[in-house]
Amino acid sequence: VLVVSCVLFALARSASVHVSFIIKKRMSFHISMIVFIALYSAAGLYFNYMGRYLTYHIQTSFLAAPFIYIGFLVKQQYNRYIKYFCRLGYLISAALLYFVVAVFGFQIELSVNCIISPLLFYPVSLLGIYFCMALATTIQHHPRISKVMAYIGKNSFHYMALHFIMFKLVDLISVELFRSSPEVLSVFPHSYEYGLLYVLASLAMITPILLIYEKAKKRFMAMNQ
């Protein structure tokens, strides 16, 4: 889903560059981008609302493409927007997210095409994005936590690549402990409703692997200097 969303954004950006070059007006690029993003959003909302599921969840990729554009804008003007990601905003957004998840039971999981509803997808997603940004800003004031989170962020690709394997490793351990049927392992992305335990277990198992790899890499580099 994310890969297709990035491709859609790249296509819209390329087309907008050409439009701005032809029209030669200052705001033509962003106006063109907004038009493309609106079309993507409309297509995604339509396909999801009508229950039409396309190959590889492309209908969800249409919905996700606008967030790539939002990230593009925020990155360009990060110093301008950083003041809005404050501790108070973090607390408020955390409370709202808890209310949305705990009270209404809403959940967004693009891997299984779960988007709550076409009308609520964007508000809840934007709330979640703001929560993460505000939390990151708050963590910066705590050096030890900030150092740990920075390490995870620096190695996010490795965590992303390995976390599904760790999920299934947790499931395999559970099957052995509780003598469950091996057939439950076929459920994707995880077989049990352990929630945060999957995240903590993944961090606990992947982090030592990365640390050992880094030490081995340093020793190898030192030997070949």
Disulfide bonds with the S-S distance in Angstrom:
none
